[in-house]
Amino acid sequence: MKPRLLLVGEFNPELELHAATNSAIEHARRALNVDLNYEWMSTSDFAAGSLAGYSGVWIAPGSPYNSMVGALEAIRIAREQRLPCLGTCGGFQHMIIEYARNVLSFQDADHGEYNPYASRLFVSRLDCSLVGRTLELRFEQNSLAARLYGATKAQEQYYCNFGVEPSAVPLLKQGPLLVSGSDAEGEIRVIELPQHPFFVGTLFVPQARSTSANPHPIITGFVRAVIGRCEA
């Protein structure tokens, strides 16, 4: 059976990052010499059974989503069912919210793009926008991110105005979530769940740097995990 990957987000063929997302999957697929079907689904169409038959889910950039509930449900199911899950930019932000609500039990955890005056923000507007910036990252040794890159440092591009709320950082570090990548100031840029087959979120957008000659290591690792899930 051919592996199937679901991309959750509001696909717009004119949006550069969405085109880059499709291209990055093709880069990884060809590099691994595997066959893979992938398709998009709006967050507003996502329901409890939507991941049936899929071997992985990518929470795509482009927030605010039509349905925050749909995005969070996709992440929750992937996390609980140990389905390979990648979140980039807005996907990373929603992975933070889902984890805060359903693992740390902060049911009022919220996102500043949807509810800027919420009493418990876990994602808030950055003091300095990262749109269009390229910054150095440092990875925790022995993390999945470091293993995928084969290095403890990298340069990556950002397209976001929102990130982890500083006051929420100590709370996020109370559970099993690993902050596996940070910038030079120590701000959270990559998260992962060590006991999960592949559960990785990046505030940066790896697909923006992927090429056919140099597929991005995170996306290649994700596609490999999706293939492995189908073959298991």
C-alpha positions as CSV (number, residue, x, y, z in Angstrom):
1,M,0.0,0.0,0.0
2,K,1.3,3.4,-1.0
3,P,2.0,5.7,2.1
4,R,-0.3,8.7,2.4
5,L,0.6,12.0,4.0
6,L,-2.0,14.6,5.1
7,L,-1.1,18.3,5.1
8,V,-3.4,20.2,7.4
9,G,-3.8,23.9,6.6
10,E,-5.5,26.4,4.3
11,F,-3.8,25.6,1.0
12,N,-3.2,28.5,-1.3
13,P,-1.4,27.8,-4.6
14,E,-0.3,31.4,-4.7
15,L,1.4,31.3,-1.3
16,E,5.1,30.8,-1.7
17,L,5.4,28.7,1.5
18,H,2.7,26.3,0.4
19,A,4.3,25.7,-3.0
20,A,7.6,25.2,-1.2
21,T,6.0,22.6,1.1
22,N,4.8,20.5,-1.8
23,S,8.2,20.9,-3.5
24,A,10.1,19.9,-0.3
25,I,8.1,16.6,-0.1
26,E,9.0,15.9,-3.7
27,H,12.7,16.6,-2.9
28,A,12.6,14.1,0.0
29,R,10.6,11.5,-1.8
30,R,13.0,11.5,-4.7
31,A,16.1,11.4,-2.5
32,L,14.7,8.4,-0.6
33,N,13.5,6.8,-3.9
34,V,10.0,6.2,-2.4
35,D,6.5,6.5,-3.6
36,L,4.2,8.8,-1.5
37,N,0.7,10.3,-1.9
38,Y,0.1,13.6,-0.2
39,E,-2.9,15.9,-0.1
40,W,-4.2,19.0,1.7
41,M,-7.1,19.3,4.0
42,S,-8.5,22.6,5.5
43,T,-8.5,22.8,9.3
44,S,-12.2,23.5,9.1
45,D,-12.8,20.1,7.4
46,F,-10.7,18.1,9.8
47,A,-12.6,15.7,12.1
48,A,-11.8,12.8,14.4
49,G,-11.6,10.2,11.7
50,S,-9.8,12.3,9.1
51,L,-6.4,10.7,9.7
52,A,-7.7,7.1,9.0
53,G,-5.5,5.6,6.3
54,Y,-2.7,8.2,6.6
55,S,0.8,7.4,7.8
56,G,1.7,11.0,8.8
57,V,0.5,14.6,9.2
58,W,2.1,17.9,8.5
59,I,0.6,21.0,10.2
60,A,1.5,23.5,7.5
61,P,2.3,27.2,7.8
62,G,-0.3,29.9,7.1
63,S,-2.1,30.7,10.4
64,P,-4.5,31.9,11.6
65,Y,-6.2,28.8,10.5
66,N,-9.9,28.6,9.6
67,S,-10.3,26.3,12.6
68,M,-7.9,26.3,15.5
69,V,-9.9,23.3,16.9
70,G,-9.3,21.3,13.7
71,A,-5.5,22.0,13.8
72,L,-5.3,21.1,17.5
73,E,-7.3,17.9,17.0
74,A,-5.0,16.8,14.2
75,I,-2.0,17.3,16.4
76,R,-3.6,15.5,19.4
77,I,-4.5,12.4,17.4
78,A,-1.0,12.2,15.9
79,R,0.6,12.6,19.3
80,E,-1.6,10.1,21.0
81,Q,-1.5,7.5,18.2
82,R,2.2,7.9,17.6
83,L,1.7,9.0,14.0
84,P,4.6,10.9,12.5
85,C,3.8,14.7,12.9
86,L,5.7,17.7,11.6
87,G,4.7,21.3,12.4
88,T,6.3,24.3,10.7
89,C,5.8,28.0,11.6
90,G,2.1,28.1,12.5
91,G,2.2,24.3,12.9
92,F,4.9,24.6,15.6
93,Q,2.8,27.3,17.4
94,H,-0.2,25.0,17.5
95,M,1.8,22.0,18.7
96,I,2.8,24.2,21.7
97,I,-0.9,25.0,22.4
98,E,-2.0,21.4,22.0
99,Y,0.7,20.2,24.3
100,A,-0.1,22.8,26.9
101,R,-3.8,22.0,26.9
102,N,-3.7,18.2,26.7
103,V,-0.5,17.1,28.3
104,L,0.2,19.9,30.8
105,S,-3.6,20.3,31.5
106,F,-3.7,24.1,31.0
107,Q,-7.1,24.1,29.3
108,D,-7.0,27.8,29.0
109,A,-3.7,27.9,27.1
110,D,-4.2,30.2,24.2
111,H,-2.6,31.7,21.1
112,G,-2.1,35.5,20.8
113,E,-3.1,35.6,17.1
114,Y,-6.6,34.4,17.9
115,N,-7.0,35.8,21.4
116,P,-4.4,38.4,22.3
117,Y,-6.0,39.3,25.6
118,A,-6.2,35.7,26.9
119,S,-5.3,35.2,30.5
120,R,-2.8,32.4,29.8
121,L,-0.9,32.8,26.5
122,F,1.5,30.1,25.5
123,V,2.1,31.7,22.0
124,S,2.4,35.5,21.8
125,R,3.4,38.2,19.3
126,L,7.2,38.4,19.1
127,D,8.8,41.7,20.2
128,C,10.8,41.6,17.0
129,S,9.2,40.1,13.9
130,L,11.2,37.2,12.3
131,V,9.6,37.6,8.9
132,G,12.3,37.3,6.2
133,R,15.2,36.7,8.7
134,T,17.8,34.0,8.7
135,L,19.2,33.1,12.1
136,E,21.6,30.6,13.6
137,L,20.2,27.6,15.5
138,R,21.8,25.5,18.1
139,F,20.6,21.9,18.8
140,E,20.7,19.8,21.9
141,Q,23.3,17.0,21.5
142,N,21.6,13.6,20.9
143,S,18.3,15.2,20.0
144,L,16.5,14.0,16.9
145,A,17.0,17.5,15.4
146,A,20.8,17.2,15.8
147,R,20.8,13.7,14.4
148,L,18.9,14.7,11.4
149,Y,21.2,17.7,10.6
150,G,24.3,15.7,11.6
151,A,25.3,18.9,13.4
152,T,24.6,21.0,16.4
153,K,24.3,24.3,14.5
154,A,22.4,25.5,11.4
155,Q,21.1,28.6,9.7
156,E,17.3,28.7,9.0
157,Q,14.7,31.1,7.6
158,Y,11.7,32.5,9.4
159,Y,8.4,33.9,8.3
160,C,6.6,34.4,11.6
161,N,5.4,37.1,13.9
162,F,4.5,34.8,16.8
163,G,6.5,32.5,19.0
164,V,6.6,30.9,22.5
165,E,5.4,33.3,25.2
166,P,8.5,33.8,27.5
167,S,6.5,33.4,30.7
168,A,5.3,30.0,29.5
169,V,8.8,28.5,28.9
170,P,9.2,27.1,32.5
171,L,5.8,25.5,32.3
172,L,6.6,23.8,28.9
173,K,9.8,22.4,30.4
174,Q,7.9,20.6,33.2
175,G,6.8,17.7,31.0
176,P,8.3,15.3,28.4
177,L,8.6,17.9,25.6
178,L,12.2,18.5,24.7
179,V,13.4,22.0,23.6
180,S,15.9,20.6,21.0
181,G,16.7,23.8,19.2
182,S,17.2,27.5,20.3
183,D,18.5,30.6,18.7
184,A,21.5,32.6,20.0
185,E,19.4,34.3,22.7
186,G,18.1,30.9,23.9
187,E,14.6,31.4,22.4
188,I,12.7,28.2,21.6
189,R,12.8,27.4,17.9
190,V,12.6,23.5,17.8
191,I,10.6,21.1,19.9
192,E,10.2,17.3,19.9
193,L,8.8,14.4,21.9
194,P,11.7,12.0,22.5
195,Q,9.5,8.9,23.0
196,H,7.5,9.6,19.9
197,P,8.5,8.0,16.5
198,F,8.6,11.6,15.0
199,F,6.9,14.6,16.6
200,V,8.9,17.7,15.7
201,G,7.9,21.4,15.5
202,T,10.0,24.2,14.0
203,L,9.2,27.9,14.3
204,F,11.3,28.3,11.2
205,V,10.2,27.0,7.8
206,P,12.6,24.2,6.6
207,Q,10.8,23.8,3.3
208,A,12.0,27.3,2.2
209,R,15.6,26.0,2.1
210,S,14.9,22.6,0.5
211,T,16.1,22.0,-3.1
212,S,16.2,19.0,-5.3
213,A,19.9,18.9,-4.9
214,N,19.8,19.3,-1.2
215,P,16.5,18.1,0.3
216,H,16.0,19.5,3.8
217,P,17.1,17.0,6.5
218,I,14.1,17.5,8.7
219,I,11.7,16.9,5.9
220,T,13.6,13.9,4.6
221,G,13.6,12.5,8.2
222,F,9.9,13.1,8.4
223,V,9.1,11.5,5.1
224,R,11.3,8.5,6.1
225,A,9.2,8.2,9.3
226,V,6.0,8.3,7.3
227,I,7.2,5.5,5.1
228,G,8.3,3.5,8.1
229,R,4.8,3.9,9.7
230,C,3.2,2.6,6.6
231,E,5.5,-0.4,6.4
232,A,5.2,-1.3,10.2
